Amino acid sequence: MAASKAYKRSLAKFHDYSLNNTLLIAMQMPTATHVASFRSWRHDFNRHVRKCENRNR
């Protein structure tokens, strides 16, 4: 039951993303409130990713 609520919460927050991406977000960072694409980070936020850099943990 708790997993179902967490899934529904994630789906509500990230409704523009596919089911697979929503599940990945929920599994990797259950407390996530915002996500952005690689392109958005680069163009909109002027942030850069170093080669071979890993995700936040």
DAPE-V637589 format. One line per field, one symbol per residue. ss: DSSP state (H for helix, E for strand, C for the rest). phi: phi as a letter, one per 40 degrees, with the letter a starting at -180 (. if undefined). psi: psi as a letter, one per 30 degrees, with the letter a starting at -180 (. if undefined). A space follows every 10 residues. Layout:
ss: ???
phi: ???
psi: ???
This chain:
ss: CHHHHHHHHH HHHCCCCCHH HHHHHHHHCC CCCCCCCHHH HHHCCCCCCC CCCCCCC
phi: .ccccccccc cccbccccdc ccccccccad ccbbbacdcc dcccbfbbbc dgccccb
psi: eeeeeeeeee eeehffllee eeeeeeeeif gkfkllleee eeeefhlkkk kgkllk.
